[in-house]
Amino acid sequence: MNNIIYINKDPILQELDNSIDKASAKRMLAFKHFNNDLDMLDIYLNKNNPPEKRKQKVIKNVKEYRQLEFTF
């Protein structure tokens, strides 16, 4: 007998975690699921995804290079 239980992650949290631009993703999710109410989305996120459980993607700073300029 197979005793494995698969837990589906919440699609709202999954979509927010996979996004790069969090601000625009939150606006899109509020429009899509909460009738464009950002406050309801924030309440939902705080309830279902407390700050201590949130994963933050670490993006290392990219070294800046000077732009190549061509003389014509």
VMD Tcl script that draws the C-alpha trace (Angstrom):
set ca {
  {0.00 0.00 0.00}
  {1.30 3.41 -0.95}
  {1.21 5.88 1.95}
  {2.62 8.89 0.10}
  {0.57 12.04 0.45}
  {1.07 14.75 -2.15}
  {0.45 18.27 -0.92}
  {-0.37 20.72 -3.64}
  {1.12 24.13 -3.10}
  {-1.27 27.04 -3.30}
  {-1.26 28.35 -6.90}
  {-1.34 31.98 -5.71}
  {1.76 31.49 -3.57}
  {3.44 29.48 -6.29}
  {2.83 32.17 -8.89}
  {4.16 34.87 -6.55}
  {7.25 32.81 -5.68}
  {8.04 32.19 -9.35}
  {7.71 35.82 -10.37}
  {10.65 38.14 -10.82}
  {8.83 41.44 -10.46}
  {6.97 40.97 -7.17}
  {5.10 44.28 -7.25}
  {3.53 43.68 -10.65}
  {2.84 40.04 -9.78}
  {0.98 41.13 -6.65}
  {-1.13 43.59 -8.69}
  {-1.90 40.89 -11.24}
  {-2.85 38.36 -8.53}
  {-5.05 40.92 -6.78}
  {-6.82 41.60 -10.07}
  {-7.13 37.93 -10.93}
  {-8.28 36.50 -7.60}
  {-9.34 39.32 -5.25}
  {-11.34 41.71 -7.43}
  {-8.36 44.11 -7.68}
  {-8.14 44.55 -3.88}
  {-4.49 44.59 -2.77}
  {-5.45 44.72 0.91}
  {-7.31 41.41 0.65}
  {-4.30 39.89 -1.12}
  {-1.97 41.11 1.65}
  {-4.26 39.62 4.30}
  {-4.34 36.33 2.38}
  {-0.56 36.27 1.99}
  {0.06 37.04 5.66}
  {-2.36 34.29 6.69}
  {-1.16 31.58 4.30}
  {2.49 32.56 3.91}
  {3.84 34.05 7.15}
  {7.06 36.10 6.86}
  {9.20 33.46 8.57}
  {8.26 30.89 5.90}
  {8.80 33.13 2.89}
  {11.70 32.35 0.65}
  {13.55 35.27 -0.75}
  {15.52 34.80 -3.88}
  {19.00 36.21 -3.55}
  {20.10 37.97 -6.67}
  {23.77 38.72 -6.70}
  {24.77 42.09 -7.97}
  {25.96 42.04 -11.51}
  {29.24 43.77 -12.12}
  {28.74 46.87 -14.20}
  {30.71 47.33 -17.35}
  {31.13 50.49 -19.33}
  {29.12 50.63 -22.48}
  {31.04 50.20 -25.68}
  {30.98 53.29 -27.80}
  {31.84 53.19 -31.43}
  {33.31 56.17 -33.18}
  {32.10 56.58 -36.73}
}
mol new
graphics top color blue
foreach p $ca { graphics top sphere $p radius 0.5 }
foreach p [lrange $ca 0 end-1] q [lrange $ca 1 end] { graphics top cylinder $p $q radius 0.2 }
display resetview
